Amino acid sequence: LTHNVAARSISIKGGERGARSFTYDGVIPSRVNQLDTYKTTAQPMIDSYFQGYNQTVMAYGQTGSGKTFTMGTAADDSDSRIDSD
């Protein structure tokens, strides 16, 4: 594993495919609160959405770390069911 901080990339060597490189936009430490995370990541995307750009948020992390709750889909959605009649 090679981490190039300046290029914001990680390279993994070996395996069937040989070396593979991945780039990233940034890393948010676990000590950062949700509001600051939102302001850094989602808020600019929402502004762009209203300017006509498509947006996607991908949450990646350990099972049980709160991704679903943070994305707002863990609430009881019993009022949002679509009736079939």
N, CA and C of each residue as an Amber inpcrd file, in Angstrom:
protein
   255
   0.8550000  -1.1660000   0.0000000   0.0000000   0.0000000   0.0000000
   0.9000000   1.2280000   0.0000000   0.6340000   2.1430000  -0.9260000
   1.3710000   3.3980000  -1.0110000   0.3880000   4.5470000  -0.9260000
   0.6570000   5.4910000  -0.0350000  -0.2230000   6.6390000   0.1360000
   0.5340000   7.8890000  -0.3110000  -0.0050000   8.5790000  -1.3120000
   0.5860000   9.8150000  -1.8060000  -0.3030000  10.9650000  -1.3560000
   0.0830000  11.6280000  -0.2790000  -0.7430000  12.6820000   0.3110000
  -0.9280000  13.8360000  -0.6640000   0.1360000  14.2560000  -1.3380000
   0.0650000  15.3920000  -2.2650000  -0.8960000  15.1240000  -3.4170000
  -0.9070000  13.8950000  -3.9230000  -1.7790000  13.5380000  -5.0460000
  -3.1430000  13.0420000  -4.5720000  -3.3290000  12.9390000  -3.2550000
  -4.5640000  12.4120000  -2.6750000  -4.9210000  11.0640000  -3.2990000
  -3.9530000  10.1570000  -3.2610000  -4.1920000   8.8460000  -3.8590000
  -3.5910000   7.7430000  -3.0030000  -4.1570000   6.5620000  -3.1900000
  -3.6690000   5.3460000  -2.5450000  -3.4650000   4.3220000  -3.6450000
  -2.3210000   3.6560000  -3.6440000  -2.0300000   2.6060000  -4.6200000
  -1.8720000   1.2880000  -3.8930000  -2.5080000   0.2640000  -4.4440000
  -2.4280000  -1.0770000  -3.8810000  -1.7430000  -1.9520000  -4.9150000
  -0.6730000  -2.6060000  -4.5150000   0.0840000  -3.4570000  -5.4340000
  -0.2070000  -4.9130000  -5.1460000  -0.2240000  -5.7180000  -6.2190000
  -0.4290000  -7.1440000  -6.0570000  -1.8120000  -7.5730000  -6.4930000
  -2.0950000  -8.8250000  -6.2990000  -3.3890000  -9.3590000  -6.6910000
  -3.4270000  -9.6890000  -8.1660000  -4.5700000 -10.1460000  -8.6250000
  -4.7280000 -10.5530000 -10.0200000  -4.6380000  -9.3930000 -11.0000000
  -5.0650000  -8.2180000 -10.5850000  -5.1040000  -7.0580000 -11.4810000
  -3.8330000  -6.2230000 -11.4310000  -2.8750000  -6.5900000 -10.6220000
  -1.6660000  -5.7970000 -10.4860000  -1.9260000  -4.5790000  -9.6130000
  -1.2070000  -3.5090000  -9.8760000  -1.3580000  -2.2930000  -9.0730000
  -2.6480000  -1.5640000  -9.4460000  -3.3210000  -1.0600000  -8.4280000
  -4.5320000  -0.2720000  -8.6360000  -4.4140000   0.9900000  -7.8030000
  -4.8170000   2.1080000  -8.3880000  -4.7520000   3.3750000  -7.6760000
  -6.1450000   3.9570000  -7.4980000  -6.3410000   4.6090000  -6.3720000
  -7.6120000   5.2520000  -6.0500000  -7.3210000   6.6600000  -5.5680000
  -8.1350000   7.6040000  -6.0020000  -7.9890000   8.9790000  -5.5250000
  -9.1610000   9.3130000  -4.6120000  -8.9800000  10.3240000  -3.7970000
 -10.0340000  10.7460000  -2.8840000 -10.0120000  12.2650000  -2.7700000
 -11.1510000  12.8190000  -2.3670000 -11.2630000  14.2630000  -2.1990000
 -10.7610000  14.7200000  -0.8410000 -10.9410000  13.8890000   0.1680000
 -10.5030000  14.2630000   1.5050000 -10.8410000  13.1930000   2.5080000
 -10.3520000  13.3860000   3.7130000 -10.6110000  12.4710000   4.8150000
 -11.1190000  13.3100000   5.9790000 -12.2040000  12.8670000   6.5830000
 -12.7740000  13.5720000   7.7270000 -12.4940000  12.7420000   8.9760000
 -11.7240000  13.2870000   9.9050000 -11.4040000  12.5390000  11.1280000
 -12.6530000  12.2630000  11.9700000 -12.6090000  11.2300000  12.7730000
 -13.7590000  10.8360000  13.5830000 -14.1090000  11.8820000  14.6410000
 -13.1950000  12.7630000  15.0000000 -13.4720000  13.7740000  16.0290000
 -14.3120000  14.9410000  15.5010000 -14.5260000  15.0300000  14.1760000
 -15.3000000  16.1160000  13.5800000 -16.7880000  15.8460000  13.7870000
 -17.5420000  16.8660000  14.2170000 -18.9670000  16.6640000  14.4890000
 -19.7830000  16.6320000  13.1960000 -21.0490000  16.2250000  13.3210000
 -21.9000000  16.0550000  12.1390000 -22.1650000  17.3600000  11.4040000
 -22.3520000  18.4550000  12.1290000 -22.6400000  19.7270000  11.4730000
 -21.4650000  20.1700000  10.6010000 -20.2610000  20.0590000  11.1160000
 -19.0860000  20.4390000  10.3190000 -18.8900000  19.5000000   9.1300000
 -19.1900000  18.2120000   9.3350000 -19.1100000  17.2630000   8.2260000
 -20.1090000  17.6340000   7.1430000 -21.3270000  17.9660000   7.5360000
 -22.3570000  18.3880000   6.5830000 -21.9160000  19.6370000   5.8190000
 -21.4210000  20.6410000   6.5410000 -21.0030000  21.8930000   5.8960000
 -19.8640000  21.6740000   4.9070000 -18.9990000  20.7110000   5.2040000
 -17.8530000  20.4340000   4.3330000 -18.2350000  19.6080000   3.1150000
 -19.1880000  18.7090000   3.2700000 -19.4850000  17.7530000   2.2060000
 -20.8140000  17.9960000   1.5050000 -21.9050000  17.8850000   2.2290000
 -23.2360000  17.9000000   1.6120000 -23.7330000  19.2880000   1.2330000
 -23.4600000  20.2880000   2.0510000 -23.9990000  21.6210000   1.7710000
 -23.5610000  22.1600000   0.4000000 -22.2820000  22.0610000   0.0260000
 -21.9120000  22.5150000  -1.3190000 -22.6010000  21.7160000  -2.4270000
 -22.8530000  20.4390000  -2.1700000 -23.5340000  19.6110000  -3.1630000
 -24.9850000  20.0410000  -3.3210000 -25.6320000  20.3920000  -2.2210000
 -27.0160000  20.8500000  -2.2870000 -27.0980000  22.1590000  -3.0710000
 -26.1490000  23.0550000  -2.8270000 -26.1060000  24.3090000  -3.5930000
 -25.9700000  24.0230000  -5.0930000 -25.1040000  23.0870000  -5.4600000
 -24.9270000  22.7120000  -6.8670000 -26.1700000  22.0490000  -7.4380000
 -26.8540000  21.2540000  -6.6100000 -28.0860000  20.5980000  -7.0460000
 -29.1110000  21.6470000  -7.5000000 -29.2450000  22.7120000  -6.7220000
 -30.2090000  23.7550000  -7.0720000 -29.7560000  24.5900000  -8.2710000
 -28.5130000  24.3970000  -8.6910000 -28.0260000  25.0280000  -9.9190000
 -28.1750000  24.0830000 -11.1090000 -28.7650000  22.8990000 -10.8720000
 -29.0520000  21.9700000 -11.9530000 -28.1010000  20.8060000 -12.1050000
 -27.1850000  20.6140000 -11.1650000 -26.2240000  19.5100000 -11.2580000
 -26.7040000  18.3110000 -10.4590000 -26.5520000  17.1090000 -11.0150000
 -26.8670000  15.8790000 -10.2890000 -25.8490000  15.6820000  -9.1780000
 -26.2660000  15.0880000  -8.0740000 -25.3900000  14.8840000  -6.9240000
 -25.5780000  13.4810000  -6.3580000 -24.5250000  12.9270000  -5.7890000
 -24.5750000  11.6360000  -5.1190000 -23.7220000  11.6980000  -3.8630000
 -24.2630000  11.1890000  -2.7710000 -23.4960000  11.0570000  -1.5380000
 -23.3460000   9.5740000  -1.2680000 -22.1090000   9.1190000  -1.1160000
 -21.8660000   7.7160000  -0.8010000 -21.2900000   7.6430000   0.6090000
 -21.9370000   6.8890000   1.4560000 -21.4520000   6.7070000   2.8230000
 -20.7610000   5.3580000   2.9170000 -19.5060000   5.3720000   3.3290000
 -18.7180000   4.1460000   3.4420000 -18.1460000   4.0880000   4.8480000
 -18.2880000   2.9550000   5.4820000 -17.7220000   2.8110000   6.8170000
 -18.0860000   1.4880000   7.4400000 -17.5920000   1.2970000   8.6320000
 -17.7860000   0.0540000   9.3620000 -19.2640000  -0.1850000   9.6560000
 -19.6640000  -1.4500000   9.6310000 -21.0280000  -1.8210000   9.9920000
 -21.3270000  -1.3500000  11.4090000 -22.4870000  -0.7160000  11.5650000
 -22.8870000  -0.2440000  12.8860000 -22.3220000   1.1140000  13.2700000
 -21.6820000   1.8010000  12.3310000 -21.0440000   3.0830000  12.6640000
 -21.9860000   4.2740000  12.5200000 -23.2270000   4.0580000  12.0600000
 -24.2030000   5.1400000  12.0060000 -24.4420000   5.7390000  10.6460000
 -24.0200000   5.0820000   9.5810000 -24.2000000   5.6360000   8.2260000
 -25.6760000   5.8340000   7.8930000 -26.4910000   4.8170000   8.1260000
 -27.9090000   4.9020000   7.7930000 -28.5870000   5.9920000   8.6070000
 -28.2760000   6.0710000   9.8850000 -28.8540000   7.0950000  10.7430000
 -28.4430000   8.4860000  10.2590000 -27.1710000   8.6560000   9.9470000
 -26.6580000   9.9500000   9.5100000 -27.2810000  10.3800000   8.1890000
 -27.5350000   9.4360000   7.2960000 -28.1170000   9.7680000   5.9930000
 -29.6100000  10.0630000   6.1100000 -30.1990000   9.8160000   7.2840000
 -31.5930000  10.1790000   7.5120000 -32.6010000   9.1330000   7.1140000
 -32.1820000   7.8880000   6.9210000 -33.1290000   6.8500000   6.5080000
 -33.4370000   5.8650000   7.6200000 -32.9890000   6.1470000   8.8310000
 -33.2260000   5.2210000   9.9320000 -34.5030000   5.5450000  10.6980000
 -35.1120000   6.6760000  10.4220000 -36.3280000   7.0800000  11.1360000
 -37.5040000   6.1920000  10.7390000 -38.5080000   6.1510000  11.5990000
 -39.7270000   5.3970000  11.3060000 -40.4310000   6.0660000  10.1310000
 -40.5440000   5.3560000   9.0350000 -41.1500000   5.9490000   7.8340000
 -42.5700000   5.4270000   7.5950000 -43.2700000   5.0530000   8.6610000
 -44.6120000   4.4840000   8.5110000 -45.5760000   5.4730000   7.8690000
 -45.3480000   6.7690000   8.0080000 -46.2260000   7.7670000   7.3960000
 -45.9510000   7.9620000   5.9140000 -44.8370000   7.4300000   5.4260000
 -44.4790000   7.6700000   4.0260000 -44.8290000   6.5080000   3.1150000
 -45.5760000   5.5270000   3.6230000 -45.9670000   4.3930000   2.7750000
 -46.9620000   4.8260000   1.7150000 -46.8560000   4.2020000   0.5650000
 -47.7890000   4.4890000  -0.5370000 -48.9070000   3.4590000  -0.4680000
 -50.1310000   3.9380000  -0.3740000 -51.2740000   3.0340000  -0.3540000
 -51.5450000   2.5130000  -1.7540000 -51.9290000   1.2470000  -1.8320000
 -52.1750000   0.6540000  -3.1460000 -53.5600000   0.9400000  -3.6900000
 -54.4740000   1.5440000  -2.8830000 -55.8060000   1.8200000  -3.4350000
 -55.8830000   3.1880000  -4.0250000
